[in-house]
């Protein structure tokens, strides 16, 4: 088992132990901090992931971006590890996608990576330097080098690590947001 695989199992177990009240309050605090980021406020086109299970909730952020008139994109995972950004105009448009992740409809407009201003990057957790522990599919690892957008990652404070294992292709997000603070990288 690789170091990342072992850490994924450890984080998964830690997430399962989190109290629902803590999850709700950290989701609220994280959303509040993301919505206050100058880079988010200034962005015209955003890529926001749709949370599943005990992932950090993004519904409030998506609704805010739509209400502000931003072009809102959500990721669609395609075969062979390919990810594209597709525009949505409401959360109600989302359908059942690959891996059980809500996805935009197939006919939703694709927005190219170079058109994005802000990307909210999901992860199991982050370290203080902005490196992420993803789920291991590599979708964001392949996608992010294709955009010049400002990247922000979200993590629950209780799961934030001092360091995650890194590989040469790993790139740090520019800001990590928890329910308690935001860190520039």
N, C-alpha and C positions, 0 to 999 in steps of 0.2 A: 504494500500500500504506500502510495506517495505521501509526502508531507502535506500537500494540499488536500488529498483525499481524507487523511486522518483529521485534519483541521475542519473539513466540511462536516464530518460526523460529529465532532465535538461541538461545533456551532449549532448544528441541527438539534442536538440534545439540549443545549443551553436555551435555544429558542422555545422548545417545548416546555421548559420549566418556567418561562416568564409568565407572570401574573397577568390576566386579561386587563386589569385596571392599569398596570404599567404600560402594556401595549397601547391602550387607548390614549393615555396621557402622552406617551412618547410620540405616537403618530401625530397628535395635535401640535405638540411643540416643534416637531420636525417640519410639518407643513407650514407653521407660522414663520419659522426661520427661512425656509425656501422662498416663501412668498415675499419676504423682505429683502432678498438678495438683489442688489442693484443690477446684476447681470440678468436675472430673471425678469425684473421689472422692465428693463430696456429691450429685452428680446422680442422680436416680432414673430419668429417661427421657433417652436419648441418641440422637442421629442421627450415625451414623458412615458415611463413604463406604467403598465396597469398591474397593480398588486394582486397577488393570490395568496391564500392561506394567511400565514402570520408575517408575510412581508410587510414592509412599511407602507401604509396606505397612501395612495396618491389621488384618490377621488377628489378631495378638496382642492388639490393643486390643479387637476385637470379642469374642474368646474371654474376655478378662478381664471385660468388661462383663456377658457372659452368666453367667459364673461367680459374679459378685457379685450376681446377681439383678436387675440393672437391666433396664428395658424398653429393648430395643435395636431401633432403627429404622435402615433403610438407605433411601437415596433411590431413587425410581423416576422415570425421565424419561418424560413423556408427550408426545404431539404438541402443537404450538404453544407449545413452551418451558415447559410446566407440569411442575413437580416435586412429588411427594408423598412423605411418609414412611410407610413400612410396617414393621410390627413383624416381627422374625424371632426364632426361638428356637434356631436353629443355622445355621452357615455352610452346611451341607448342603442347606438349603432353597433356596438361591439358584439362579436359572435364568438363561438367556441373555437379556439385556435389550437395549434400544435402544443403538445405538452399540457393541455388544459388551461393555457394562458389566454385570456380574452384578447381577441384580435380584431382589427378593422375588417370591414367587408372587402371581398376580393376586388370590387370595383372602386374602392376608395382611391383617390389620387395618390400616387407615389411622390414623395418629396425627396429630392436628392440630398445627400449628406452635406454638400457645400451650401445648401440653402438654409441650413439650421443655424440658429444663433445660440441656443441653449439646449443642453442634453442632461437629463436627470438619469444617472447611471445606477441601475440596481446592483445589489451585491448581497451575499450572505452577511458580510461585514467588511469593514475597512480598517486600515491602520492609520496612525496619525500622520503619515506622510502622503496619504491619499491613494495608496495601493489597495486593490480590492481582492476579495476572495469571492469569485463568482461560483456559479453552479457547475462549471467545467465544460460547458458546451462551446465556449469560445466565440459566441455570436458577437458580443460587444468588443472583444479583442480584435476581431476582423473588421468591425464597423467603424470604431472610433478613429483609427488612423485616416479615414477618408473624410473627416469633417474638421473644420477649424472652429467649431462652436465652443463656447464656454462649457466645461463639464463640471457637474457637481454630483457628488455621491452622498447617499444618506445611510446613516447607521444609528442603531440604538446605542446610547451612551454605555450601557452595561455590556455591550458586545464589542465595543471598539477595542482594537488591539494595538499594542505598541509596534508590532511588525507582522506582516503576512509573508509567506514564502513568495519569492518573485522569480519570474523567468525573463529572459531577454526581451520578449515581445510585450511584457506588461508595461502599461503606462499609467501614471498616477492621474487622478482627476484633479482639477484645479482648486476645488473646495470640497471639504467634507462637512456635512451638516448633521448634527445630532440634536436631540431635544434641548440640550443645554448650551450649545455653542456652534459656531462655524469656524473652520480652520482653513486658512489659505495655504496652498502648496505651490 
